[in-house]
Amino acid sequence: MDSLEKQALQVAKEIVVKFIEVGRISPANFSEHFSEIYGEILTTVAGGAVCAPGAAAKSAEAAAKKKDKVD
């Protein structure tokens, strides 16, 4: 798991915990919501590319290569 995925995991955890605290998510349906929230966060921080866990580094690397070609 790369740094980007770890950060996305931490943010997803904090969001889900907050949703549980305010009653938007119950511990019983945690698993239904966590993966969706994590996936959205990972997609967002990876620059909008659709990512599965493990693909964030590849996406960031591709974006860097693309930027190098433009510069």
C-alpha positions, 0 to 999 in steps of 0.5 A, a space after each residue: 500500500 503506497 502513501 496515497 492509499 494510506 492517506 485515503 484510508 485514513 481520511 475514509 476512516 475519519 469520515 465514516 467514524 464521523 458519520 457513525 457519530 452523527 447517526 448517518 451510518 450505523 455500525 451494522 452497515 459500515 462495510 456497505 459504506 466504507 468501500 464506497 467512501 474509500 473508493 471515492 476518496 482514492 479516485 479524487 486524490 489520484 486526480 480523478 482517474 478511476 482507481 482500485 486499491 494499488 492503482 493509485 501509484 500507477 495513476 500518479 506515475 502516469 500523470 507525472 509522465 504526462 506532465 513531463 511531456 507537456 513541460 
